[in-house]
Amino acid sequence: MEEEVSNISQSERVARSAGIMSVAVLVSRVTGVVRERVMAGLFGASMAYDAYVLGFRIPNLTRDLFAEGALSSAFVPIFTEYLAGKGKKEAAELASLVATAIILIVGSLCILGMVFSPFLVRWMAPGFTGVPGKFDLAVRMARIMFPFLVLVSLAAQAMGILNASHSFFLPALSSGFFNLGSIAFGLALGYWAGPLLGISLIDAMAWGVVFGGALQWLVQIPLLLRQGFFFRPRVNWSHPGMRRILSLMGPAILGNSAVQVNVMVNTFFASQIFDSARGFNGPTAWLSYAFRFMQLPLGVFGVAIGAATLPSITRSAVAGNMEEFRRTLSRSLGMVLLLTLPSSVGLIVLGQPMVGIIYQTGRFQLYDTQQTAMALACYAVGLAGYAALKVLTPAFYTLHDARTPTLVSLSSIAINAAVSYSMTTYTHLGHAGLALSTSVVALFNFVALFVILRGRIGGIYGRALFSTFLKVSAASAAMGVLVSVLSRQVSAAVGAGLRGRLLDLAVCIPLGVAVFYGACRALRVDELDFAMRVGAGPLGRFFPAGRGRPA
């Protein structure tokens, strides 16, 4: 009876955390789309925006690895163990050691990155040297934005501490402060102070990124203080917890890097694609706009479920309760399938009106909308894989296995490089082929990790998950057929302008959701009941009280 009460408590805790995080992440991702909307209106798919994208992507790779990857995978499990087993004082000491290490190590990387920015830009986007002024602008963008790297690393660590302390909403919302702060500061600097200081608008937006990174970290400080965590500079490389984290960080970075490194590989090839309508300007920006659009469902579903699941499965692993570990992990993956498969279909079918409503204004024209929607459709193919990796990869680090995800990740990077080269050399898919190759590799990464982990822990209720996959896929297909037909009829009747796009989405999205819901009900998809049980965010309480995953 005591074990059953414990299971109920953990299920409710994870469900509530996932629901709370999903709301906060949704707000943050929406502000990210707003940020991209502003950038699209100001710069479109121009040379300046291509240079800005590359300059931001270099430090932003670390943001993605630390904020939603390696730091969570390596730091959170060890910190949670200290907090649960040794008390807040020892956990706070470990947190100060890690924060000091971030300042020293990542700060040094920032300085090196600023010095070697020309080499990095030439290596990542050799095609930029073929456009006068583009290479130099990209180098300047990278140098301005490199300090963002250390600020966002500190913000990620603060997020991990708060998540381990069962505080989810503000940390998940912090990236929203980055999005709004970077835009507000950049616009203020560019239009008010810039003319007096000789700072161009694109330079001002780059400085806005640094300000936004500082804001993302600082908004979490008051809550950290209330939780009893005070930063004190500490250096002790021999500390047992510090050594364990450092031993995991290198493999964790490689293990979590596949998607982002693959995006950077695609940038390398995209910079060399010649577009007849824009010359070399366009492919890099189209991929960036499309991937930003992908961050909305990926963050709300993948990141939220993964972050809420990690502390729970860590406690299960520490307690040696592998049945609870398997059940929690299986529920998480089932919810990922329920939420991402219909999202993928929706992005593929309705991508163009969505992109047009958000981005098409100012210098972002219809042609840019079409090309971005094409890339978005190809990225959407791998959405379930992207999201599931947010759940699966940290599970390996919880089991103290850093080697497996590292090897799988390195393999997927090599495969992506080969496929991307083939797509750009032997096909006419262009930038869309690059997006498709990233999706295929993400799915490969997910399947490989799932098969290995299933064998490692004695199963993840695979038959039930496969049944969920088939049922949700069938429901998503039915939804996709209806939405596709309706969308064409609306476009034919009203046109493809702003009014037509708004009506298209207003009609198709509610009816598509209704069809998907009805199909899932008819097919008896278990996860749907769990998702509808509560109103604490779009995820619902997907972990049912006292109920195990069917075999």
C-alpha positions in Angstrom: 0.0 0.0 0.0 2.9 2.3 0.9 4.5 1.6 -2.5 1.2 2.4 -4.3 0.9 5.7 -2.5 4.4 6.5 -3.5 3.7 5.7 -7.1 0.6 7.9 -7.1 2.5 10.8 -5.6 5.3 10.5 -8.2 2.8 10.2 -11.1 0.9 13.3 -10.0 4.2 15.2 -9.4 5.5 14.5 -12.9 2.1 15.2 -14.5 1.8 18.5 -12.7 5.4 19.5 -13.5 4.9 18.7 -17.2 1.7 20.6 -17.4 3.2 23.7 -15.7 6.3 23.5 -17.9 4.3 23.1 -21.1 2.4 26.4 -20.4 5.6 28.3 -19.7 7.5 26.8 -22.6 4.5 27.6 -24.9 4.7 31.3 -23.8 8.5 31.3 -24.4 8.2 29.7 -27.8 5.5 32.1 -28.8 7.7 35.0 -27.9 10.4 33.4 -30.0 8.1 33.4 -33.0 7.4 37.1 -32.2 11.1 37.7 -32.2 11.5 36.0 -35.5 8.5 37.9 -36.9 10.2 41.2 -36.0 13.5 40.1 -37.6 11.6 38.9 -40.8 9.9 42.2 -41.2 13.2 44.1 -40.7 15.6 42.0 -42.7 13.6 39.3 -44.6 16.0 36.7 -46.2 18.6 39.3 -46.9 22.4 39.2 -46.8 22.4 40.9 -43.4 20.0 38.4 -41.9 22.1 35.5 -43.3 25.1 36.9 -41.6 23.2 37.5 -38.3 21.9 33.9 -38.4 25.4 32.5 -38.7 26.8 34.9 -36.1 24.1 33.9 -33.6 24.2 30.2 -34.5 27.8 29.8 -33.3 27.2 30.7 -29.6 23.5 29.5 -29.8 24.7 26.0 -30.4 26.0 26.0 -26.9 22.7 27.4 -25.7 20.8 24.5 -27.1 23.4 22.0 -25.8 23.5 23.4 -22.3 19.9 24.7 -21.8 18.1 21.6 -23.1 20.9 19.0 -23.3 24.2 18.4 -21.7 23.9 20.5 -18.6 20.5 19.0 -17.7 21.7 15.5 -18.5 25.0 15.7 -16.5 24.2 18.3 -13.8 20.6 17.6 -12.8 20.9 13.9 -11.9 24.0 14.5 -9.8 22.6 17.7 -8.2 19.3 15.8 -7.5 21.2 13.0 -5.7 23.1 15.6 -3.5 19.9 17.5 -2.7 18.0 14.3 -1.8 20.8 12.4 -0.1 23.2 15.0 1.4 21.0 18.0 2.0 20.7 21.5 0.6 24.1 22.7 2.0 26.1 20.1 0.1 23.9 20.7 -3.0 24.5 24.5 -2.8 28.3 23.9 -2.6 28.1 21.8 -5.7 26.1 24.4 -7.5 28.6 27.1 -6.7 31.5 24.9 -7.9 29.7 24.3 -11.2 28.8 28.0 -11.7 32.4 29.0 -11.1 33.6 26.4 -13.6 31.1 27.7 -16.2 32.5 31.3 -15.7 36.1 30.1 -16.1 35.7 27.5 -18.8 32.9 29.0 -20.9 34.2 32.5 -20.4 37.6 31.4 -21.8 35.8 29.7 -24.8 34.0 33.1 -25.4 37.4 34.9 -25.7 38.8 32.3 -28.0 35.7 32.3 -30.1 35.9 36.1 -30.5 39.5 35.8 -31.6 39.0 33.0 -34.0 35.6 34.1 -35.4 37.0 34.6 -39.0 38.1 30.9 -39.0 34.7 29.7 -37.6 32.7 31.7 -40.1 34.9 30.5 -43.0 34.6 26.9 -41.8 30.9 27.0 -41.3 29.8 29.0 -44.3 32.5 29.1 -47.0 29.9 30.4 -49.5 29.8 33.7 -47.6 33.1 34.7 -49.0 31.6 34.8 -52.5 29.3 37.8 -51.6 31.0 41.1 -51.0 30.8 42.2 -47.3 28.9 39.2 -46.1 31.8 37.4 -44.6 33.0 40.4 -42.7 29.5 41.1 -41.4 29.1 37.5 -40.2 32.4 37.8 -38.3 31.3 41.0 -36.6 28.0 39.4 -35.7 29.7 36.4 -34.1 32.1 38.6 -32.1 29.3 40.8 -30.7 27.2 37.8 -29.7 29.8 35.5 -28.2 29.3 36.7 -24.6 25.8 35.4 -24.9 27.4 31.9 -24.5 28.5 32.3 -20.9 25.3 34.1 -19.8 23.0 31.5 -21.2 25.1 28.7 -19.7 24.6 30.3 -16.2 20.9 30.6 -17.0 20.8 26.9 -17.9 22.4 25.9 -14.6 20.0 28.0 -12.7 17.1 26.3 -14.5 18.5 22.9 -13.6 18.8 23.8 -9.9 15.2 25.1 -9.8 13.8 22.1 -11.7 15.5 19.8 -9.2 13.9 21.8 -6.4 10.5 21.3 -8.1 10.3 24.9 -9.5 9.4 24.6 -13.2 7.3 27.6 -14.4 9.8 30.5 -14.1 12.8 28.6 -15.4 10.8 27.5 -18.5 9.6 31.0 -18.9 13.0 32.6 -18.8 13.7 32.1 -22.5 10.7 34.3 -23.1 12.4 37.1 -21.2 15.4 36.5 -23.5 13.2 36.8 -26.7 11.4 39.9 -25.6 14.4 41.6 -24.0 16.6 41.0 -27.0 14.1 42.5 -29.4 13.2 45.5 -27.1 16.9 46.4 -26.4 17.9 45.9 -30.0 15.2 48.1 -31.4 15.8 50.8 -28.8 19.5 50.7 -29.5 19.1 50.6 -33.2 16.5 53.4 -33.6 17.2 55.7 -30.7 20.9 55.5 -29.6 22.3 53.8 -32.8 22.2 56.9 -35.0 24.1 58.9 -32.4 26.6 56.1 -31.7 27.1 55.0 -35.3 25.6 51.5 -34.6 23.7 49.9 -37.5 20.3 48.2 -36.9 21.7 44.7 -37.5 24.5 45.4 -35.0 22.0 46.7 -32.5 20.0 43.5 -32.8 23.2 41.5 -32.2 23.8 43.5 -29.0 20.2 42.8 -28.1 21.0 39.1 -28.0 23.7 39.7 -25.3 21.2 41.8 -23.3 18.5 39.1 -23.6 21.0 36.4 -22.4 21.7 38.4 -19.3 18.0 39.0 -18.6 17.3 35.2 -19.0 19.8 34.5 -16.2 19.0 37.4 -13.9 15.2 36.8 -13.8 15.9 33.4 -12.1 18.2 34.8 -9.4 15.5 36.0 -6.9 13.9 32.5 -7.0 17.2 30.8 -6.4 17.8 33.1 -3.4 14.4 32.2 -2.0 15.2 28.5 -2.4 18.3 29.0 -0.4 21.0 28.9 -3.1 23.6 31.6 -2.9 26.4 31.8 -5.4 29.9 31.8 -3.8 33.0 31.5 -6.0 34.5 28.1 -5.5 37.2 26.2 -7.2 37.7 22.5 -6.3 38.2 20.3 -9.3 38.6 17.2 -7.1 35.2 17.5 -5.5 33.5 14.1 -6.0 30.3 15.6 -7.4 32.2 18.0 -9.7 34.3 15.2 -11.0 31.3 13.1 -11.8 29.6 16.0 -13.6 32.8 16.8 -15.6 33.1 13.2 -16.6 29.6 13.2 -18.0 29.7 16.7 -19.6 32.0 15.8 -22.5 30.0 12.7 -23.6 26.8 14.5 -22.8 27.6 17.4 -25.1 28.3 14.9 -27.9 25.3 12.8 -27.0 22.9 15.8 -27.1 24.5 17.6 -30.0 23.3 15.6 -33.0 20.3 17.8 -34.0 22.2 21.1 -33.6 25.4 19.9 -35.2 23.4 18.6 -38.1 21.7 22.0 -38.4 25.2 23.6 -38.6 26.3 21.0 -41.2 23.3 22.0 -43.2 24.3 25.7 -42.8 27.6 24.8 -44.4 25.9 23.3 -47.4 23.2 25.9 -47.5 25.7 28.7 -47.7 26.9 27.2 -51.0 23.4 26.8 -52.6 22.8 29.2 -55.5 19.2 30.3 -55.6 18.2 31.7 -59.0 15.8 34.3 -57.4 18.2 35.5 -54.6 21.7 34.4 -55.5 23.3 33.2 -52.3 20.9 35.0 -50.1 18.0 32.9 -48.9 18.7 29.2 -48.1 20.4 29.9 -44.8 17.6 32.2 -43.7 14.8 29.9 -44.9 16.2 27.0 -42.8 16.6 29.2 -39.8 13.0 30.6 -40.0 11.7 27.1 -40.5 13.6 25.5 -37.6 12.5 28.4 -35.3 8.9 27.5 -36.2 9.7 23.9 -35.2 10.9 25.1 -31.8 7.3 25.7 -30.7 5.9 22.1 -30.7 9.4 20.8 -29.9 9.6 22.9 -26.8 6.1 22.5 -25.6 6.0 18.7 -26.1 9.6 17.4 -26.2 11.5 19.8 -23.8 8.6 20.1 -21.3 8.0 16.3 -21.1 11.7 15.6 -21.0 12.5 18.1 -18.3 9.6 17.0 -16.1 10.5 13.4 -16.5 14.2 13.6 -15.7 14.1 14.3 -11.9 11.5 11.6 -11.5 13.4 8.8 -13.4 16.6 9.9 -11.6 14.9 9.3 -8.2 13.6 5.9 -9.5 17.1 4.9 -10.6 18.7 6.0 -7.3 16.1 4.0 -5.4 16.6 1.0 -7.7 12.9 0.9 -8.7 13.3 0.0 -12.3 9.6 -0.8 -12.8 8.7 2.7 -11.9 11.5 3.9 -14.1 10.2 2.0 -17.1 6.6 3.0 -16.5 7.4 6.7 -16.2 9.6 6.6 -19.3 7.0 4.7 -21.3 4.3 7.2 -20.4 6.5 10.1 -21.5 7.2 8.5 -24.9 3.5 7.7 -25.4 2.6 11.3 -24.8 5.4 12.4 -27.2 3.8 10.3 -29.9 0.3 11.6 -29.1 1.3 15.2 -29.3 3.9 15.3 -32.0 2.5 13.0 -34.8 -0.5 15.2 -35.4 1.6 18.3 -35.0 3.9 17.0 -37.8 1.0 16.5 -40.1 -0.4 19.9 -39.3 2.9 21.6 -40.1 3.2 19.8 -43.4 -0.3 20.5 -44.6 -0.8 24.0 -43.2 2.8 25.2 -43.1 2.5 27.8 -45.9 -0.4 29.7 -44.4 1.2 29.5 -40.9 4.5 30.8 -42.2 2.8 33.5 -44.3 0.8 34.9 -41.3 3.8 35.0 -39.0 6.6 36.1 -41.3 5.3 37.5 -44.5 5.7 41.3 -44.1 8.2 44.0 -45.0 11.2 42.4 -46.7 9.9 38.8 -46.3 8.0 38.1 -49.5 5.7 35.4 -50.8 8.7 33.5 -52.4 10.3 33.4 -48.9 7.1 32.1 -47.4 7.0 29.3 -50.0 10.6 28.3 -49.5 10.4 28.5 -45.7 7.2 26.3 -45.7 9.0 23.7 -47.8 11.8 23.5 -45.3 9.3 23.4 -42.4 7.5 20.4 -44.0 10.8 18.5 -44.2 11.8 19.4 -40.7 8.3 18.3 -39.4 8.9 14.8 -40.7 11.3 14.3 -37.8 9.4 16.1 -35.1 8.6 13.0 -33.1 12.2 11.9 -33.2 13.4 15.4 -32.1 11.0 15.4 -29.2 11.6 11.8 -28.1 15.3 12.4 -27.9 14.6 15.0 -25.2 13.2 12.1 -23.1 15.5 9.2 -24.1 19.0 10.8 -24.1 18.9 12.0 -20.4 17.6 8.5 -19.4 21.0 7.1 -20.3 22.9 9.6 -18.2 20.5 8.8 -15.3 21.8 5.2 -15.6 25.4 6.6 -15.7 25.8 5.5 -19.3 27.4 8.4 -21.3 29.0 6.2 -23.9 26.0 4.9 -25.8 24.3 8.2 -26.7 27.7 9.6 -27.6 28.4 6.9 -30.1 24.9 7.0 -31.6 25.1 10.8 -31.8 28.5 10.7 -33.6 27.1 8.1 -36.0 24.1 10.2 -36.8 26.3 13.3 -37.5 28.4 11.3 -39.9 25.2 10.0 -41.6 23.8 13.5 -41.9 26.9 14.9 -43.5 26.9 12.1 -46.1 23.1 12.5 -46.8 23.4 16.3 -46.9 26.2 16.1 -49.4 24.2 13.8 -51.6 21.1 16.0 -51.3 22.9 19.1 -52.5 25.1 17.3 -55.1 22.8 14.7 -56.7 19.3 16.1 -56.2 17.4 19.3 -56.9 15.8 19.5 -53.4 18.2 22.2 -52.3 17.6 23.6 -48.8 14.5 21.3 -48.4 16.7 18.3 -48.9 19.0 19.5 -46.1 16.0 19.8 -43.7 14.8 16.4 -44.7 18.2 14.8 -44.0 18.2 16.3 -40.5 14.8 14.8 -39.9 15.8 11.3 -41.1 18.9 11.4 -38.9 16.8 12.5 -35.8 14.5 9.5 -36.4 17.5 7.2 -36.7 18.9 8.5 -33.5 15.7 8.0 -31.7 15.2 4.4 -32.9 18.8 3.4 -32.1 18.6 4.8 -28.6 15.2 3.2 -28.0 16.3 -0.3 -29.1 19.4 -0.1 -27.0 17.7 1.2 -23.9 14.9 -1.3 -24.1 17.5 -4.1 -24.0 19.4 -2.4 -21.2 16.5 -2.0 -18.7 14.4 -5.1 -19.7 11.8 -3.4 -21.9 9.9 -0.1 -22.1 6.4 -1.6 -22.7 7.3 -1.7 -26.4 4.1 -3.4 -27.6 1.9 -0.8 -26.0 4.0 2.0 -27.5 3.9 0.5 -30.9 0.1 0.2 -30.6 0.0 3.8 -29.7 2.1 4.7 -32.6 -0.1 2.9 -35.1 -3.3 4.3 -33.7 -2.1 7.9 -33.4 -0.6 7.7 -36.9 -3.9 6.5 -38.3 -5.8 9.3 -36.5 -3.2 11.9 -37.8 -3.5 10.6 -41.3 -7.3 11.0 -41.2 -6.9 14.5 -39.9 -4.3 15.3 -42.6 -6.6 14.2 -45.4 -9.5 16.3 -44.2 -7.4 19.4 -43.5 -5.7 19.1 -46.9 -9.0 19.0 -48.7 -10.5 21.9 -46.6 -7.4 24.0 -47.0 -7.5 23.8 -50.8 -11.2 24.7 -50.9 -10.7 27.7 -48.7 -7.8 28.9 -50.7 -9.7 28.5 -54.0 -12.7 30.4 -52.6 -11.0 33.2 -50.7 -7.5 33.4 -52.2 -4.0 33.1 -50.7 -3.8 36.6 -49.1 -3.7 37.4 -45.4 -7.5 37.1 -45.2 -7.5 33.7 -46.9 -4.7 32.4 -44.7 -6.5 33.5 -41.5 -9.7 31.9 -42.6 -7.8 28.8 -43.7 -6.3 28.3 -40.3 -9.5 29.3 -38.5 -11.5 26.6 -40.3 -8.9 23.8 -40.6 -7.3 23.8 -37.2 -10.4 23.3 -35.1 -11.9 20.8 -37.5 -8.6 18.9 -37.7 -8.3 18.7 -33.9 -11.9 17.5 -33.7 -11.3 14.8 -36.3 -8.0 13.7 -34.6 -9.8 13.6 -31.2 -12.7 11.6 -32.6 -10.4 9.1 -34.3 -8.3 8.6 -31.2 -11.4 8.0 -29.2 -12.7 5.5 -31.7 -9.3 3.7 -31.7 -9.1 3.8 -27.9 -5.8 5.6 -27.6 -5.0 5.3 -23.9 -2.8 8.4 -23.7 -5.8 10.6 -24.8 -7.6 9.9 -21.6 -4.6 10.9 -19.6 -4.1 14.1 -21.6 -7.7 15.1 -21.0 -7.8 14.4 -17.3 -6.7 17.8 -16.1 -6.4 21.3 -17.2 -2.9 22.1 -16.0 -1.6 22.9 -19.5 -2.0 21.2 -22.8 -0.2 18.1 -21.7 -2.6 17.2 -19.0 -1.8 14.7 -16.3 -0.6 11.9 -18.5 0.6 9.7 -15.7 -2.5 8.0 -14.2 -2.6 7.5 -10.5 -1.7 4.0 -9.4 -1.9 2.5 -12.9 0.9 0.7 -14.8 1.7 0.7 -18.4 0.1 -2.3 -20.2 2.7 -4.8 -21.5 
